[in-house]
């Protein structure tokens, strides 16, 4: 089965981020999922949550923008 890559732009969504990420990493539709998390210079706890998931799961990769670029640029 082919690798599926999911890109998630993140900006100040710490309140909902864990629920979103748990939903993706626990899905059973695709066998191989790579999860790209792009922190668009969040000022809440989103960066911390991204770091925790990157450490916990080998298929989760986090990126951090130096300035806020917006969701389409982050994708």
MOPEWO-V863563 format. One record per run of one state. SS is the DSSP state (hx for helix, st for strand, lp for the rest). FROM is the first residue (numbers start at 0). TO is the last residue. If there is no record, write none. Layout:
# MOPEWO-V863563
ss=SS from=FROM to=TO
ss=SS from=FROM to=TO
This chain:
# MOPEWO-V863563
ss=lp from=0 to=2
ss=st from=3 to=9
ss=lp from=10 to=12
ss=hx from=13 to=24
ss=lp from=25 to=31
ss=st from=32 to=38
ss=lp from=39 to=44
ss=hx from=45 to=55
ss=lp from=56 to=58
ss=st from=59 to=63
ss=lp from=64 to=69
ss=hx from=70 to=73
ss=lp from=74 to=74
